Amino acid sequence: MTTSSPWRATVLTLFPEMFPGPLGVSVAGRALAGGLWELEARDIRASATDRHRSVDDTPAGGGPGMVLRADVLAAAIDAAGISADRPKLLMSPRGRPLTQARVVELAEGPGPLIVCGRFEGVDQRVIDGRGLEEVSIGDYVLSGGEIAALALIDACVRLLPGVMGKEASGTEESFSEGLLEYPQYTRPQLFEGAPIPETLTSGDHAKVAAWRRAQSEALTAARRPDLWAKIPAKAPNRARRQKTPKNKTDG
């Protein structure tokens, strides 16, 4: 990716009016207005060929709902004219879970084409024929892929050069090292009887770093054992990280 070719998200959807939506405000919105990234929302229905602009049909083999047609969606993908180096994604609850590592890969590339499914799903032949990578943002079902696409794009955009105010903001956070983020505090010093942990106001940067690491490890072990199981055994005090420490103390 070069400065002459901003990171670009191309979205195929039946509801292009949903974009940019929340991506048009705050950090992502300012970056979009400033040309740090680009967004193109394309209407899948524009590739329909009949007078009713039909995009779906009944499932082969029977069953409820409708299925997005392979010929219409394939034509929409082809019409987008994206370069071969851009990944083609399909937001789908059966896809591989989106991870921060995958977000980093996508942010470092030229930007993806993202297909937003609707109805009961997408004809498998277009998934296979156009090499769509199925991606999930969680084990639940949405009305369509648009909200999932917004989440994926936001996760990528905030990592682009020049988007975040401070570089550390994009690195010292949940999942950056496979751990959940440590608790955060700010003024006032005392809130409803709870003080800021003394370590954080000590001015000792080494102690602050150690406290934050310990908190991240404890939170990950308690809340996300699936992530904790992937942390190398050399992680400090790993065997003792069984409970979330009390945030009102240094513990």
N, C-alpha and C positions, 0 to 999 in steps of 0.2 A: 504493500500500500504506500502511495506517495502523496505528497501534499497536493499534487495536481489532480488526484483522483480520491475524493473524500470517501470514507466508509459509507456504503449505501445499503439500505434495506428496501427490497422490493416485495410488496405484500400482495398476494392474490386472494381476493375476498369477494363475497357477495354483498358486503356492506362497506364499501370504501369510505363512506362518510364517517366511519368510526375512527378514522385516522386523520391527523395525528393524535386526536384525543388528548390524553394526559401527557403524551410525548411532546405536545406543543407548549408546555409550561415548565417552569422551574429550570433546573440544570439542563435537561434534555432539550427543552424548548429554546433556551438561549443558544445552545450549541447548534441547533437546527437553523435558527435564524442567522447565526454567524457563519454558516457554511462549513462547520466542522464535520457534519454528516448530512446525508440526504435520505429522503423517504419518498417512495413511490407506491401509492395504493392503486392497484389495478382491479377493475371489476371483472370477475370471472364470467358474468352473464354476457359481457360484450363478445365473447367467443361462441355463444350459442348460435345455431344456424337456422332454427325454425322461427316462424313469425311470433310464437309465444315466448321466445327466448328461454326455452326449457333447459334446465341444467341438471335435473335429477330424474330418476325413474325408480320403479319398484325393485326390491331386491330379488336377484335370481334365486330360485329355490323357495321363495315365499318369505313371509315374516313382516313385522311392522315397519313403518317408516319408509324413508326414501334413501337412495344412494346417489352420490354425486357422480355423474357420468364421466367415463374415461375419455371419450372423444372431446367433450367440451373442455375439461380441465387440461388435457394434453395440449389442446390448441391454445389455451390461455397461457400455459407455461412457455410454449414455443413463441408466442407473440411477444412475450416479455423480452426476448432476445438477450438474455444474460450471457456473460462470458463463461467459458467452461471452468474457470477457476473459482467460481462462486458456488458455495454449497446450496443445495436445494432441500429445504426442510418442509416437513408436514407436521403441524401441531396435532398431536393425537394422544389420547390417554393410554394407548397401548405402546407408545414409543419408549425409547430409553430415557430415563430420568435426566433432566437437564442439570448439569453440575457446574460449579464455578470454573473448573478446569476447561470444560467445553465452551463456556462463555468466553474465557480468555482466548481460546483458539479462534472463535468466531470474530472477536473484537480485533484480533491481529490480522485477520484476512481482509478481503475487499468488501465483505458484507454479503449476507445471504438473500436468497429468494425464499419467501415463507408462504406456504399454502395454508390457508385457514379453512378447515373442513367444516361442514354443516351436515344436518340430517343424521342418518345412521352411520355415515362414514363415506369413504372414497373407494371407488372401484379399484381393486388390487392391481389391475393391469396397468393403470397409469402410475401407481406407486413403483411397480417393477420397471416399467418401460422408461420412466423419466428419472429413475434412480433417486427417489425421494427418501430422505433420512427422517424417520419418524421420531419426534421429540415430545416428551411429556413434561409438564411442570408440576405434576403431582397425581396422586392416586384418587382422582375424583373426575367427574364428568361435567363439562361446561356446555352451554348451548351451542358454542362454536369455537373455532380456534383463534378468534380475534383477540380476546383478553389474554390468552396465552402468548400470542405473538407480541402484544404490547409489553408483556413482562420480559420476554426474551430480548427484545430490542432495547428496552431500558437498561437491562443488566449489561448489555454490550456497550451501549453509548457512553455510560458513565466511566468506562475504562479507556475511552479514546483519548489520545493526547490533547491536552488543552481544555478538556471538558470539566474536570474536577478542579476545585480551587487549590488543593494541596495533594501532591502525589501520595503522601502517606494515607490519605483518606481512602484510596483505592486498594491499599495493601494491608493495612492493619484493621481488618474487619472479618466477619464470619466467613469461613471456608477458605481464606487466603492461604492458610497452611493446613487445611483439613480440619481445623478446629472452629468451634463457635466463638464469637467475639466475647471478650471480657466485658464486665459491667462498666458503664460510663457514669461519671458524676460531673457536676459543675455547681456554681454558686446557686443558692446560699450554702455556707459552710454547714449550717444546721437546719434540717428540714423535718418538722414534726418529731423532734427528738432524735432523729437519726443523723449522725455526722458523716462527712466524707471520710473514708478510711484514711488513717494517718499516713500510711505509706505514700499515698498519692499527693500529699501536701508536704512531703519531707524534703523535696528537692533532690533526692538521691535517685538519679535516673536508672541506675542498675537495679535498685530495689523495686522501683516502679515497674520495670520490664519484667522482673521475676514474678512480682505480684500478678501482673496481667497474664503472664503465661500460665501460672498456677490456676488462676480463675478460669481461663479458657479451657484448660484440661479438665478441670472439675465439672464445668458446665457440659462439656462434650460427653464425658463419661456418664453423667447423670441423665442427660436429655436425649443424646443421640448415640447410643451404644454401637449402632452400625458404623458411624464415623470413627468412633473411638477404637474399634477393632482394627482399623486400618492404620492407626498411628504407630510408628516404630516403637518397639519395646524399650528403647533407650530413653523415651520421653521421661523427664524428671518425675519421680515419685508416682509413676503410672499405677503401680499396684494399689496405692492408697486412694486413688481418685474414684471414690464410689458415690460421694454425696456432693451436692452443690453447697459451697461454703456460704455462710451467712454474710451478706453484703454489708451489714452494719459494723463489721469488724474487719480486721486485716486477715481474718482466717480463711 
